[in-house]
Amino acid sequence: MFSTEVVCTDDFLALPATSQAMYLQLGMSADDDGFVANPKMIARSFYGGLKFLKILVEEKYLIPFSTGVIVITHWKLANKVPQDRYNPTKFVEELKEVISEKDVYIKQK
């Protein structure tokens, strides 16, 4: 799911349409904790996609990791998976690099 608190804001709607579409596609590919293993592959399905992926990172909609994995910053705002259906992310090391404040991931320094 996607939060209107994110995708219906002036800031999000000011992004290029390709970045907006990519954000939604990344969301469809994320695991239960908001991590995406193959963001570059998804970006390449859009013409000029790596540029638009970079915009999402610069605008803090995504957090990249040195492993190539990304996490969707506002994932927890709209995705509350019931405990009996929740599958923890396999990206344990990357998860250790972020904290969640008010359901928004922030990369620890």
Buried (B, 14 or more C-beta within 10 A) or exposed (E): EBBEEBBEEEEBEEBEEBBBBBBEBBBEBBBEBBBBBEBEEBBEEBEEBEEBBBBBBEBBBBBBBEEEBBBBBBBBBBBEEEEEEEEEBEBEEBBEBBEEEEBBBEBEE
